[in-house]
Amino acid sequence: MMDSSTDARRWQHWGGGGLIAAAILQALGLVGYYLTSVRMPAVALPIAEGFALLSATALLLATFPLALGTTRSNGIVGASVTGRVGLIATGVFVMLARVTMLLFFSAGFPLVGTLAAAVDVFEGVAAVAALVASVVIWRQAIATGIARWSLFASVVTTIVAELLSGYSSTISWTLAGLSIAALAFAGLSYLRNRQ
């Protein structure tokens, strides 16, 4: 049987570990996308999309312990319903964006525009939900030190990467890598958080 201090830190272990897993899978997907753009598109694209879907799944699963905690704790957002909804909505809408991207690559021409717009909407909602959740995390101060603001840094980095992704391939790849590193950093800061 676990004592309450060990049980209360499950959000740190499962949530932080899930964010790190999502970042690693996203990095593998990024390598696949790079290979798609320069070398072998027919082989690398399905692999890249597979890793992206696995990354979204890991992110979605990580949001639950972060938002809900366990029976003896409330997770990283405390009892805040807004924070809980923000975290879980982030995971859900990232997953919806990834599934829609899979449909995008297999859809016929008439649906491509609609699916592309849906991906943009899902990613936008996920970004807003993540911003809201990161502000709640900061305000609740359950996480301490770097862990208190690390998700906010990750979200801002990801938003900037998305907004600037069309300017040049060098900027796009660099910002995508920074976005992944920021997500891994957030996960690591949760794992290392001292209560």
CYANA upper distance limits for C-alpha pairs under 8 A (distance plus 0.5 A):
  2 MET  CA      6 THR  CA      6.71
  2 MET  CA      7 ASP  CA      6.70
  3 ASP  CA      7 ASP  CA      6.76
  4 SER  CA      8 ALA  CA      6.29
  4 SER  CA     72 ARG  CA      7.01
  5 SER  CA      9 ARG  CA      7.08
  6 THR  CA     10 ARG  CA      7.55
  7 ASP  CA     70 THR  CA      7.51
  7 ASP  CA     72 ARG  CA      7.17
  7 ASP  CA     73 SER  CA      8.18
  8 ALA  CA     69 GLY  CA      7.81
  8 ALA  CA     70 THR  CA      7.22
  8 ALA  CA     72 ARG  CA      6.29
  8 ALA  CA     73 SER  CA      5.54
  8 ALA  CA     75 GLY  CA      8.32
  9 ARG  CA     13 HIS  CA      7.12
 10 ARG  CA     14 TRP  CA      6.34
 10 ARG  CA     15 GLY  CA      8.12
 10 ARG  CA     65 PRO  CA      7.57
 10 ARG  CA     69 GLY  CA      7.29
 10 ARG  CA     70 THR  CA      7.49
 11 TRP  CA     15 GLY  CA      5.60
 11 TRP  CA     16 GLY  CA      7.79
 11 TRP  CA     65 PRO  CA      5.22
 11 TRP  CA     66 LEU  CA      5.43
 11 TRP  CA     67 ALA  CA      8.47
 11 TRP  CA     68 LEU  CA      8.48
 11 TRP  CA     69 GLY  CA      5.73
 11 TRP  CA     70 THR  CA      7.96
 11 TRP  CA     75 GLY  CA      5.95
 11 TRP  CA     76 ILE  CA      7.34
 12 GLN  CA     16 GLY  CA      5.76
 12 GLN  CA     17 GLY  CA      8.14
 12 GLN  CA     66 LEU  CA      7.76
 12 GLN  CA     76 ILE  CA      8.50
 12 GLN  CA    190 TYR  CA      5.61
 12 GLN  CA    191 LEU  CA      5.61
 12 GLN  CA    192 ARG  CA      8.40
 12 GLN  CA    193 ASN  CA      7.80
 13 HIS  CA     17 GLY  CA      6.07
 13 HIS  CA    190 TYR  CA      7.93
 13 HIS  CA    191 LEU  CA      6.02
 14 TRP  CA     18 GLY  CA      6.28
 14 TRP  CA     62 ALA  CA      6.85
 14 TRP  CA     65 PRO  CA      6.82
 14 TRP  CA     66 LEU  CA      8.31
 15 GLY  CA     19 LEU  CA      6.77
 15 GLY  CA     61 LEU  CA      8.44
 15 GLY  CA     62 ALA  CA      4.91
 15 GLY  CA     63 THR  CA      6.88
 15 GLY  CA     64 PHE  CA      8.00
 15 GLY  CA     65 PRO  CA      6.03
 15 GLY  CA     66 LEU  CA      5.66
 15 GLY  CA    187 GLY  CA      7.62
 15 GLY  CA    190 TYR  CA      7.96
 16 GLY  CA     20 ILE  CA      6.84
 16 GLY  CA     62 ALA  CA      7.73
 16 GLY  CA    186 ALA  CA      7.69
 16 GLY  CA    187 GLY  CA      4.35
 16 GLY  CA    188 LEU  CA      6.52
 16 GLY  CA    189 SER  CA      7.87
 16 GLY  CA    190 TYR  CA      5.44
 16 GLY  CA    191 LEU  CA      5.70
 17 GLY  CA     21 ALA  CA      6.64
 17 GLY  CA     62 ALA  CA      8.08
 17 GLY  CA    187 GLY  CA      6.55
 17 GLY  CA    188 LEU  CA      7.90
 17 GLY  CA    191 LEU  CA      7.41
 18 GLY  CA     22 ALA  CA      6.57
 18 GLY  CA     58 ALA  CA      6.08
 18 GLY  CA     59 LEU  CA      6.68
 18 GLY  CA     61 LEU  CA      7.38
 18 GLY  CA     62 ALA  CA      5.12
 18 GLY  CA    187 GLY  CA      7.72
 19 LEU  CA     23 ALA  CA      6.67
 19 LEU  CA     58 ALA  CA      7.51
 19 LEU  CA     59 LEU  CA      6.35
 19 LEU  CA     62 ALA  CA      6.67
 19 LEU  CA    183 LEU  CA      6.93
 19 LEU  CA    184 ALA  CA      6.71
 19 LEU  CA    186 ALA  CA      7.76
 19 LEU  CA    187 GLY  CA      5.28
 20 ILE  CA     24 ILE  CA      6.73
 20 ILE  CA    183 LEU  CA      7.48
 20 ILE  CA    184 ALA  CA      5.16
 20 ILE  CA    185 PHE  CA      8.23
 20 ILE  CA    186 ALA  CA      8.46
 20 ILE  CA    187 GLY  CA      5.63
 20 ILE  CA    188 LEU  CA      7.29
 21 ALA  CA     25 LEU  CA      6.66
 21 ALA  CA     55 SER  CA      7.68
 21 ALA  CA     58 ALA  CA      6.89
 21 ALA  CA     59 LEU  CA      8.49
 21 ALA  CA    184 ALA  CA      8.47
 22 ALA  CA     26 GLN  CA      6.46
 22 ALA  CA     54 LEU  CA      7.96
 22 ALA  CA     55 SER  CA      4.77
 22 ALA  CA     56 ALA  CA      7.20
 22 ALA  CA     57 THR  CA      8.21
 22 ALA  CA     58 ALA  CA      5.56
 22 ALA  CA     59 LEU  CA      5.96
 22 ALA  CA    184 ALA  CA      8.40
 23 ALA  CA     27 ALA  CA      6.56
 23 ALA  CA     55 SER  CA      7.37
 23 ALA  CA    180 ILE  CA      5.86
 23 ALA  CA    181 ALA  CA      7.64
 23 ALA  CA    183 LEU  CA      6.42
 23 ALA  CA    184 ALA  CA      5.84
 24 ILE  CA     28 LEU  CA      6.86
 24 ILE  CA     55 SER  CA      8.23
 24 ILE  CA    180 ILE  CA      8.37
 24 ILE  CA    184 ALA  CA      8.12
 25 LEU  CA     29 GLY  CA      6.71
 25 LEU  CA     51 PHE  CA      6.00
 25 LEU  CA     52 ALA  CA      7.26
 25 LEU  CA     54 LEU  CA      7.11
 25 LEU  CA     55 SER  CA      5.49
 26 GLN  CA     30 LEU  CA      6.59
 26 GLN  CA     51 PHE  CA      6.82
 26 GLN  CA     52 ALA  CA      6.10
 26 GLN  CA     55 SER  CA      5.91
 26 GLN  CA    180 ILE  CA      7.33
 27 ALA  CA     31 VAL  CA      6.86
 27 ALA  CA    177 GLY  CA      7.90
 27 ALA  CA    180 ILE  CA      7.06
 28 LEU  CA     32 GLY  CA      6.90
 28 LEU  CA     48 ALA  CA      7.70
 28 LEU  CA     51 PHE  CA      6.89
 29 GLY  CA     33 TYR  CA      6.70
 29 GLY  CA     47 ILE  CA      7.67
 29 GLY  CA     48 ALA  CA      4.69
 29 GLY  CA     49 GLU  CA      7.12
 29 GLY  CA     50 GLY  CA      7.94
 29 GLY  CA     51 PHE  CA      5.29
 29 GLY  CA     52 ALA  CA      5.91
 30 LEU  CA     34 TYR  CA      6.64
 30 LEU  CA     48 ALA  CA      7.24
 30 LEU  CA    176 ALA  CA      8.34
 31 VAL  CA     35 LEU  CA      6.75
 31 VAL  CA     48 ALA  CA      7.85
 32 GLY  CA     36 THR  CA      6.60
 32 GLY  CA     44 ALA  CA      5.66
 32 GLY  CA     45 LEU  CA      6.89
 32 GLY  CA     47 ILE  CA      6.78
 32 GLY  CA     48 ALA  CA      4.86
 33 TYR  CA     37 SER  CA      6.78
 33 TYR  CA     44 ALA  CA      7.30
 33 TYR  CA     45 LEU  CA      6.80
 33 TYR  CA     48 ALA  CA      6.09
 34 TYR  CA     38 VAL  CA      6.85
 35 LEU  CA     39 ARG  CA      5.67
 35 LEU  CA     40 MET  CA      6.36
 35 LEU  CA     41 PRO  CA      7.19
 35 LEU  CA     44 ALA  CA      6.49
 36 THR  CA     40 MET  CA      5.84
 36 THR  CA     41 PRO  CA      4.37
 36 THR  CA     42 ALA  CA      7.81
 36 THR  CA     43 VAL  CA      8.14
 36 THR  CA     44 ALA  CA      5.68
 36 THR  CA     45 LEU  CA      6.09
 37 SER  CA     41 PRO  CA      6.95
 40 MET  CA     44 ALA  CA      6.48
 41 PRO  CA     45 LEU  CA      6.17
 42 ALA  CA     46 PRO  CA      8.14
 43 VAL  CA     47 ILE  CA      7.59
 44 ALA  CA     48 ALA  CA      6.46
 45 LEU  CA     49 GLU  CA      6.57
 46 PRO  CA     50 GLY  CA      6.51
 47 ILE  CA     51 PHE  CA      6.78
 48 ALA  CA     52 ALA  CA      6.65
 49 GLU  CA     53 LEU  CA      6.59
 49 GLU  CA    102 LEU  CA      7.55
 50 GLY  CA     54 LEU  CA      6.73
 51 PHE  CA     55 SER  CA      6.50
 52 ALA  CA     56 ALA  CA      6.71
 52 ALA  CA     98 ARG  CA      7.44
 53 LEU  CA     57 THR  CA      6.71
 53 LEU  CA     95 MET  CA      7.74
 53 LEU  CA     98 ARG  CA      6.30
 53 LEU  CA     99 VAL  CA      7.67
 54 LEU  CA     58 ALA  CA      6.71
 55 SER  CA     59 LEU  CA      6.67
 56 ALA  CA     60 LEU  CA      6.58
 56 ALA  CA     91 GLY  CA      7.60
 56 ALA  CA     94 VAL  CA      6.61
 56 ALA  CA     95 MET  CA      5.72
 56 ALA  CA     98 ARG  CA      7.45
 57 THR  CA     61 LEU  CA      6.64
 57 THR  CA     91 GLY  CA      8.40
 57 THR  CA     95 MET  CA      7.10
 58 ALA  CA     62 ALA  CA      6.56
 59 LEU  CA     63 THR  CA      6.86
 59 LEU  CA     91 GLY  CA      6.28
 60 LEU  CA     64 PHE  CA      7.73
 60 LEU  CA     88 ILE  CA      7.53
 60 LEU  CA     90 THR  CA      8.10
 60 LEU  CA     91 GLY  CA      4.46
 60 LEU  CA     92 VAL  CA      6.66
 60 LEU  CA     94 VAL  CA      8.26
 60 LEU  CA     95 MET  CA      7.54
 61 LEU  CA     65 PRO  CA      8.29
 61 LEU  CA     91 GLY  CA      8.03
 62 ALA  CA     66 LEU  CA      6.98
 63 THR  CA     67 ALA  CA      6.31
 63 THR  CA     87 LEU  CA      6.07
 63 THR  CA     88 ILE  CA      5.92
 63 THR  CA     90 THR  CA      8.33
 63 THR  CA     91 GLY  CA      6.73
 64 PHE  CA     68 LEU  CA      6.17
 64 PHE  CA     69 GLY  CA      7.85
 64 PHE  CA     87 LEU  CA      8.23
 64 PHE  CA     88 ILE  CA      6.90
 65 PRO  CA     69 GLY  CA      5.12
 65 PRO  CA     70 THR  CA      7.58
 65 PRO  CA     75 GLY  CA      6.80
 66 LEU  CA     75 GLY  CA      5.49
 66 LEU  CA     76 ILE  CA      5.84
 66 LEU  CA     77 VAL  CA      7.85
 66 LEU  CA     87 LEU  CA      8.01
 67 ALA  CA     74 ASN  CA      7.73
 67 ALA  CA     75 GLY  CA      5.79
 67 ALA  CA     76 ILE  CA      6.74
 67 ALA  CA     77 VAL  CA      6.59
 67 ALA  CA     78 GLY  CA      8.44
 67 ALA  CA     83 GLY  CA      7.46
 67 ALA  CA     84 ARG  CA      5.08
 67 ALA  CA     85 VAL  CA      8.24
 67 ALA  CA     87 LEU  CA      6.48
 67 ALA  CA     88 ILE  CA      7.34
 68 LEU  CA     73 SER  CA      8.46
 68 LEU  CA     74 ASN  CA      5.95
 68 LEU  CA     75 GLY  CA      5.64
 68 LEU  CA     84 ARG  CA      7.20
 69 GLY  CA     73 SER  CA      5.87
 69 GLY  CA     74 ASN  CA      5.10
 69 GLY  CA     75 GLY  CA      4.17
 69 GLY  CA     76 ILE  CA      7.77
 70 THR  CA     74 ASN  CA      6.97
 70 THR  CA     75 GLY  CA      7.57
 73 SER  CA     78 GLY  CA      8.13
 74 ASN  CA     78 GLY  CA      5.16
 74 ASN  CA     79 ALA  CA      6.27
 76 ILE  CA    137 ILE  CA      6.72
 76 ILE  CA    140 GLN  CA      8.44
 76 ILE  CA    142 ILE  CA      6.31
 76 ILE  CA    143 ALA  CA      6.82
 77 VAL  CA     83 GLY  CA      5.97
 77 VAL  CA     84 ARG  CA      7.06
 77 VAL  CA    133 ALA  CA      8.13
 77 VAL  CA    136 VAL  CA      6.68
 77 VAL  CA    137 ILE  CA      5.65
 77 VAL  CA    140 GLN  CA      6.67
 77 VAL  CA    142 ILE  CA      7.54
 78 GLY  CA    140 GLN  CA      7.07
 78 GLY  CA    142 ILE  CA      7.49
 80 SER  CA     84 ARG  CA      6.78
 80 SER  CA    136 VAL  CA      8.09
 81 VAL  CA     85 VAL  CA      6.53
 82 THR  CA     86 GLY  CA      6.47
 82 THR  CA    132 VAL  CA      8.21
 82 THR  CA    133 ALA  CA      7.76
 82 THR  CA    136 VAL  CA      8.10
 83 GLY  CA     87 LEU  CA      6.63
 83 GLY  CA    132 VAL  CA      7.36
 83 GLY  CA    133 ALA  CA      5.13
 83 GLY  CA    134 SER  CA      8.33
 83 GLY  CA    136 VAL  CA      5.97
 83 GLY  CA    137 ILE  CA      7.70
 84 ARG  CA     88 ILE  CA      6.71
 84 ARG  CA    133 ALA  CA      7.78
 85 VAL  CA     89 ALA  CA      6.21
 85 VAL  CA    129 ALA  CA      8.34
 85 VAL  CA    133 ALA  CA      8.38
 86 GLY  CA     90 THR  CA      6.58
 86 GLY  CA    129 ALA  CA      4.97
 86 GLY  CA    130 ALA  CA      6.43
 86 GLY  CA    131 LEU  CA      8.48
 86 GLY  CA    132 VAL  CA      6.49
 86 GLY  CA    133 ALA  CA      5.30
 87 LEU  CA     91 GLY  CA      7.16
 87 LEU  CA    129 ALA  CA      7.18
 87 LEU  CA    130 ALA  CA      6.65
 87 LEU  CA    133 ALA  CA      6.03
 88 ILE  CA     92 VAL  CA      6.70
 89 ALA  CA     93 PHE  CA      6.41
 89 ALA  CA    126 ALA  CA      7.07
 89 ALA  CA    129 ALA  CA      6.66
 89 ALA  CA    130 ALA  CA      8.45
 90 THR  CA     94 VAL  CA      6.57
 90 THR  CA    125 VAL  CA      8.06
 90 THR  CA    126 ALA  CA      4.91
 90 THR  CA    127 ALA  CA      7.51
 90 THR  CA    129 ALA  CA      5.93
 90 THR  CA    130 ALA  CA      6.00
 91 GLY  CA     95 MET  CA      6.66
 91 GLY  CA    126 ALA  CA      7.81
 92 VAL  CA     96 LEU  CA      6.70
 92 VAL  CA    126 ALA  CA      8.32
 93 PHE  CA     97 ALA  CA      6.60
 93 PHE  CA    122 PHE  CA      5.79
 93 PHE  CA    123 GLU  CA      7.13
 93 PHE  CA    125 VAL  CA      7.24
 93 PHE  CA    126 ALA  CA      5.69
 94 VAL  CA     98 ARG  CA      6.83
 94 VAL  CA    122 PHE  CA      7.24
 94 VAL  CA    123 GLU  CA      6.72
 94 VAL  CA    126 ALA  CA      6.47
 95 MET  CA     99 VAL  CA      6.70
 96 LEU  CA    100 THR  CA      6.50
 96 LEU  CA    119 VAL  CA      8.27
 96 LEU  CA    122 PHE  CA      7.07
 97 ALA  CA    101 MET  CA      6.62
 97 ALA  CA    118 ALA  CA      7.96
 97 ALA  CA    119 VAL  CA      5.33
 97 ALA  CA    120 ASP  CA      8.23
 97 ALA  CA    122 PHE  CA      5.89
 97 ALA  CA    123 GLU  CA      6.69
 98 ARG  CA    102 LEU  CA      6.92
 98 ARG  CA    119 VAL  CA      8.24
 99 VAL  CA    103 LEU  CA      6.95
100 THR  CA    104 PHE  CA      6.52
100 THR  CA    115 LEU  CA      6.92
100 THR  CA    118 ALA  CA      7.81
100 THR  CA    119 VAL  CA      6.70
101 MET  CA    105 PHE  CA      6.88
101 MET  CA    115 LEU  CA      7.92
101 MET  CA    116 ALA  CA      8.13
101 MET  CA    119 VAL  CA      7.24
102 LEU  CA    106 SER  CA      7.10
103 LEU  CA    107 ALA  CA      6.20
103 LEU  CA    115 LEU  CA      8.00
104 PHE  CA    111 LEU  CA      8.12
104 PHE  CA    112 VAL  CA      6.32
104 PHE  CA    115 LEU  CA      6.24
104 PHE  CA    116 ALA  CA      7.42
107 ALA  CA    111 LEU  CA      6.65
107 ALA  CA    112 VAL  CA      6.89
108 GLY  CA    112 VAL  CA      7.14
109 PHE  CA    113 GLY  CA      8.44
110 PRO  CA    114 THR  CA      8.46
111 LEU  CA    115 LEU  CA      6.57
112 VAL  CA    116 ALA  CA      6.53
113 GLY  CA    117 ALA  CA      6.70
114 THR  CA    118 ALA  CA      6.69
115 LEU  CA    119 VAL  CA      6.70
116 ALA  CA    120 ASP  CA      6.91
117 ALA  CA    121 VAL  CA      6.76
118 ALA  CA    122 PHE  CA      6.59
119 VAL  CA    123 GLU  CA      6.54
120 ASP  CA    124 GLY  CA      6.52
121 VAL  CA    125 VAL  CA      6.66
122 PHE  CA    126 ALA  CA      6.61
123 GLU  CA    127 ALA  CA      6.61
124 GLY  CA    128 VAL  CA      6.81
125 VAL  CA    129 ALA  CA      6.57
126 ALA  CA    130 ALA  CA      6.50
127 ALA  CA    131 LEU  CA      6.64
127 ALA  CA    155 VAL  CA      7.38
127 ALA  CA    159 ILE  CA      7.47
128 VAL  CA    132 VAL  CA      6.71
129 ALA  CA    133 ALA  CA      6.64
130 ALA  CA    134 SER  CA      6.50
130 ALA  CA    152 PHE  CA      8.35
130 ALA  CA    155 VAL  CA      7.04
131 LEU  CA    135 VAL  CA      6.76
131 LEU  CA    152 PHE  CA      6.99
131 LEU  CA    155 VAL  CA      7.02
131 LEU  CA    156 VAL  CA      8.47
132 VAL  CA    136 VAL  CA      6.86
133 ALA  CA    137 ILE  CA      6.65
134 SER  CA    138 TRP  CA      6.73
134 SER  CA    149 TRP  CA      7.62
134 SER  CA    151 LEU  CA      6.22
134 SER  CA    152 PHE  CA      5.53
135 VAL  CA    139 ARG  CA      6.64
135 VAL  CA    152 PHE  CA      7.66
136 VAL  CA    140 GLN  CA      6.41
137 ILE  CA    141 ALA  CA      6.77
137 ILE  CA    142 ILE  CA      7.65
137 ILE  CA    143 ALA  CA      7.67
137 ILE  CA    148 ARG  CA      6.82
137 ILE  CA    149 TRP  CA      8.03
138 TRP  CA    143 ALA  CA      8.23
138 TRP  CA    148 ARG  CA      5.69
138 TRP  CA    149 TRP  CA      6.42
141 ALA  CA    148 ARG  CA      6.85
142 ILE  CA    148 ARG  CA      8.02
142 ILE  CA    195 GLN  CA      7.83
143 ALA  CA    147 ALA  CA      6.02
143 ALA  CA    148 ARG  CA      5.33
143 ALA  CA    190 TYR  CA      7.91
143 ALA  CA    193 ASN  CA      6.97
143 ALA  CA    194 ARG  CA      8.13
143 ALA  CA    195 GLN  CA      7.44
144 THR  CA    148 ARG  CA      5.56
144 THR  CA    193 ASN  CA      6.88
144 THR  CA    194 ARG  CA      7.17
144 THR  CA    195 GLN  CA      7.30
145 GLY  CA    149 TRP  CA      8.28
145 GLY  CA    193 ASN  CA      8.05
146 ILE  CA    150 SER  CA      6.38
146 ILE  CA    189 SER  CA      6.94
147 ALA  CA    151 LEU  CA      7.99
147 ALA  CA    186 ALA  CA      7.11
147 ALA  CA    189 SER  CA      5.32
147 ALA  CA    190 TYR  CA      6.03
147 ALA  CA    193 ASN  CA      6.70
149 TRP  CA    153 ALA  CA      6.99
150 SER  CA    154 SER  CA      6.76
150 SER  CA    182 ALA  CA      8.18
150 SER  CA    185 PHE  CA      7.59
150 SER  CA    186 ALA  CA      5.33
150 SER  CA    189 SER  CA      7.59
151 LEU  CA    155 VAL  CA      6.60
151 LEU  CA    183 LEU  CA      7.74
151 LEU  CA    186 ALA  CA      5.91
152 PHE  CA    156 VAL  CA      6.65
153 ALA  CA    157 THR  CA      6.58
153 ALA  CA    182 ALA  CA      7.36
154 SER  CA    158 THR  CA      6.66
154 SER  CA    179 SER  CA      6.84
154 SER  CA    182 ALA  CA      5.17
154 SER  CA    183 LEU  CA      5.82
154 SER  CA    186 ALA  CA      7.33
155 VAL  CA    159 ILE  CA      6.66
156 VAL  CA    160 VAL  CA      6.65
157 THR  CA    161 ALA  CA      6.60
157 THR  CA    175 LEU  CA      8.09
157 THR  CA    178 LEU  CA      7.57
157 THR  CA    179 SER  CA      5.85
157 THR  CA    182 ALA  CA      7.63
158 THR  CA    162 GLU  CA      6.67
158 THR  CA    175 LEU  CA      8.30
158 THR  CA    176 ALA  CA      7.93
158 THR  CA    179 SER  CA      5.46
159 ILE  CA    163 LEU  CA      6.63
160 VAL  CA    164 LEU  CA      6.59
160 VAL  CA    175 LEU  CA      8.24
161 ALA  CA    165 SER  CA      6.21
161 ALA  CA    172 SER  CA      7.20
161 ALA  CA    175 LEU  CA      5.43
161 ALA  CA    176 ALA  CA      6.45
161 ALA  CA    179 SER  CA      7.38
164 LEU  CA    171 ILE  CA      7.88
164 LEU  CA    172 SER  CA      7.31
165 SER  CA    169 SER  CA      8.09
165 SER  CA    171 ILE  CA      7.37
165 SER  CA    172 SER  CA      5.02
165 SER  CA    175 LEU  CA      8.26
166 GLY  CA    172 SER  CA      7.44
167 TYR  CA    171 ILE  CA      7.48
167 TYR  CA    172 SER  CA      7.79
168 SER  CA    172 SER  CA      6.61
169 SER  CA    173 TRP  CA      6.53
170 THR  CA    174 THR  CA      6.55
171 ILE  CA    175 LEU  CA      6.44
172 SER  CA    176 ALA  CA      6.50
173 TRP  CA    177 GLY  CA      6.67
174 THR  CA    178 LEU  CA      6.76
175 LEU  CA    179 SER  CA      6.50
176 ALA  CA    180 ILE  CA      6.81
177 GLY  CA    181 ALA  CA      6.68
178 LEU  CA    182 ALA  CA      6.55
179 SER  CA    183 LEU  CA      6.85
180 ILE  CA    184 ALA  CA      6.79
181 ALA  CA    185 PHE  CA      6.52
182 ALA  CA    186 ALA  CA      6.68
183 LEU  CA    187 GLY  CA      6.84
184 ALA  CA    188 LEU  CA      6.61
185 PHE  CA    189 SER  CA      6.49
186 ALA  CA    190 TYR  CA      6.80
187 GLY  CA    191 LEU  CA      6.84
188 LEU  CA    192 ARG  CA      6.66
189 SER  CA    193 ASN  CA      6.32
